[in-house]
Structures are given as structure tokens and as C-alpha cells.
Amino acid sequence: MKKLMSVMMILVLMAMMFTGCSGSATADTTAAETSAAESTATETETQAVADKLQQIKDSGKLVLGTSADYPPFEFHLEVDGKDTIVGFDIDIANKIAAAIGVELEIVDMKFEGLLPALTAGKIDLIVSGMTPTDERKQSVDFSVVYYDARQTMLVASDSKDVLNTIEAFAGKVIGAQKGSIQETLAATTFTASEVKAIDKIPNLMMELKTGKVDGLVLAEPVAKQYAAANPDLAVNGLDLGSEGGSAVAVQKDSGAFLDLINQTIEEMISSGEMDQVIADAMLLSEGE
């Protein structure tokens, strides 16, 4: 009887050990399968982005995301009785589309919505006077810089000679476009002021005209264009430094697509075409 019980105990122990080993093996297999699936998914996503240029060629169109309230970069203008988005950013995007051999499709949206739209694949690129900051580089890639402008301020004409230093804005309200480099610049430079961020620049202009903000931080060409179009507004001459330049934004690891963009921009710069489209856009925004 004792021998029989001993044999039974040994069999039970062996069964438990077998089950434990089997469970461990199953767990290891499941973990390996999960890891392999995740790796495959990542490789698939990377491949999809790497094939971006081919996808654009296959679709026959290049989808541009921009915020068309920033003359002379991009703005609305009536052309032959039709509302049209123009500006030198649009000229650059058209040049890129031509280099690919496709049509350009423009999606006009709030500036703050551009990066989310790009990372979600709703647009192919951003050309909208966007500065390639370190924070933005974490989610997207940028081309070479195609334009660099000084930053300044737009104020009411009658306060031009009063509100012309950083100290003069202590206790005042500074306006800037929401999500822009100017919003960050306003917050870090005018520490004794309140910063009011609004999504569209025309709305900021109305805030300035009605006295709800005392000054707007803008790229100098943009500030000058709005001052030229509004006699009650003026550039105060305050030099807030360079914004770090404007570049084209694309999805991470866009490979040949980004290479083509860089090549197009570099050719426009070296040939003098970039200077020409910028000058033309400035004249166009002035109504000349």
C-alpha cells in the first residue's frame, strides 16, 4: 500500500511539473508572438511612411496643410472673381507638387491644428511659415529652412512712439497666434505682460483695433503687410530677434519625399527663384 501511495505521489508531482513547464512555455510563446506582432506592425508603419512619395504619385495629388491668414506667406485673395489662397508658401508647395508630377490640393485650417493633421496622415505636408523648433521635431521632420524673418510688434498707430520697448508693455496685454512660435516668444519675452493667444490673425487684428490687446507679436514681413493695409496700425520697430526660420514639415521618416522637398527648396534658393516669389508675394499682399 505504501509503495502504491508513493508511486501515486510521484505521478502527481510529475503532472504538476509538466503543467508548470507547459504553462511557462505557453506564456513564453505568447509573449514572443506578441513581440513579433508589434515589431511587424512597427515595420509596416515605417514602410508606409517611407513609401510616402510613391503614395502621393499614385494618388495624383499633394495635400498641403496651411493657415491662410499670414500674408505674404499665405493669404486669401480674390483672383478672377474667385477666392484663392496665394503667397510664397503656396508657390513653394506648387513647386514641390510640380517636381513630383501631381496636382496641389490646399487644406486651410487653424494653425494649431496643422501638426495633429500631419501626424494623423490627413495632410501630406505643412508649408505655413512654421518654425522647426525642438519640440515640433519630436513629432515631425523638417526640411531645410527656406526663409528667416525678424520678429517685431504691431500696435495702434497712436501708441507707436510709446509702446516701443519691452518695459513699456508691463501690465499690458500682448496678442499672438495660438500654437505659433510668436506665442512662445511673447510669453518668454514679455514676462510682466499678459499674453492672449487666439487662433486666427484677423481675429487678433480686431482685438488690437478694439483695444483688447495692446500689441501683436508677428514676423516683420507680416506686421508690415497688416500695417500697410490698416492706417490705424503701425510697426513699433521693436526687434525681437529671429524666429529660427520657416521650413516644410512632413511625417517622420519620410525618406525620398523629404529629399525631394529639400532638393526643390535648395534649387529655388540657388537660382534666385525663392527671392523672386517672396518679393512677388509681398507686392501681391499690398495689392500691387
Protein Blocks (a to p, Z undefined) as FASTA:
>chain_A
ZZmmmmmmmmmmmmmmmmmmmmmmmmmmmmmmmmmmmmmmmmmmmmmmmmmmmmmmmnop
acdddddfbcfkbccddeehiacdedjklmmmmmmmmmnopacddddddfklmmmmmmno
pafbdcehiacdfklmmmmccdddfbdcdddddddfklmmmmmcfklmgoiacdddehia
klmmmmmmmmmbccdddfblklmmmmmmnopagbdcddfklmmmmmmmmmkbccehiagb
jehiaaddddehkljmmmmmmmmmmmmmmnommmmmmmmmmmmmnoZZ
